[in-house]
Amino acid sequence: MFCQIAEGVDETTWQFHLSRGDYSAWLRSVIKDSELADLARELEERRDLSASETRYLLFDAIGSRYSLPE
């Protein structure tokens, strides 16, 4: 559900929440997935990636953890 909602967020809004650490905080406190939260935190701290790159990497990590096998 997170990925579906986040796909509709413009890059400026995505970057705003990324820079505030909102994604890692949400994953840690609401989803209770500290490993995924740590990965999100690493992405939040990187300045060499664009908003679309961080979004792709976080979506990929979420999908690999929470998607049903085919």
C-alpha positions as CSV (number, residue, x, y, z in Angstrom):
1,M,0.0,0.0,0.0
2,F,2.9,2.3,0.8
3,C,4.4,1.9,-2.7
4,Q,1.0,2.6,-4.3
5,I,0.5,5.8,-2.4
6,A,4.2,6.9,-2.8
7,E,4.0,6.4,-6.6
8,G,1.6,9.3,-6.7
9,V,3.8,11.7,-4.7
10,D,5.7,14.2,-6.7
11,E,9.5,14.3,-6.5
12,T,9.6,17.5,-4.3
13,T,7.3,16.0,-1.7
14,W,9.2,12.6,-1.8
15,Q,12.5,14.4,-1.3
16,F,11.0,16.6,1.6
17,H,10.0,13.5,3.5
18,L,13.2,11.6,2.6
19,S,15.3,14.5,4.0
20,R,13.3,14.5,7.3
21,G,13.8,10.8,7.9
22,D,10.1,10.2,7.7
23,Y,10.3,6.9,5.7
24,S,12.7,5.2,8.1
25,A,10.8,6.4,11.1
26,W,7.5,5.1,9.7
27,L,9.0,1.7,8.8
28,R,10.5,1.4,12.3
29,S,7.6,2.6,14.4
30,V,4.5,1.5,12.4
31,I,5.7,-1.5,10.3
32,K,8.1,-2.6,13.0
33,D,10.7,-3.6,10.5
34,S,14.0,-2.3,11.8
35,E,16.1,-3.9,9.0
36,L,14.0,-2.2,6.3
37,A,14.1,1.0,8.4
38,D,17.9,0.9,8.5
39,L,18.0,0.6,4.7
40,A,15.6,3.5,4.3
41,R,17.8,5.5,6.7
42,E,20.9,4.8,4.5
43,L,18.9,6.1,1.5
44,E,17.8,9.1,3.4
45,E,21.4,10.0,4.2
46,R,22.7,9.6,0.6
47,R,23.1,12.8,-1.3
48,D,24.3,11.2,-4.5
49,L,20.9,9.8,-5.5
50,S,17.9,11.5,-7.0
51,A,14.4,11.3,-5.6
52,S,13.5,8.8,-8.3
53,E,16.5,6.6,-7.5
54,T,15.8,6.5,-3.8
55,R,12.1,5.8,-4.5
56,Y,13.1,2.9,-6.8
57,L,15.5,1.4,-4.3
58,L,13.1,1.6,-1.4
59,F,10.3,0.1,-3.5
60,D,12.6,-2.7,-4.6
61,A,13.5,-3.5,-1.0
62,I,9.9,-3.4,0.1
63,G,8.8,-5.6,-2.8
64,S,11.5,-8.2,-2.1
65,R,10.4,-8.4,1.6
66,Y,6.7,-8.2,1.3
67,S,5.6,-9.6,-2.0
68,L,4.3,-13.1,-2.4
69,P,6.5,-15.5,-4.3
70,E,5.3,-16.3,-7.8
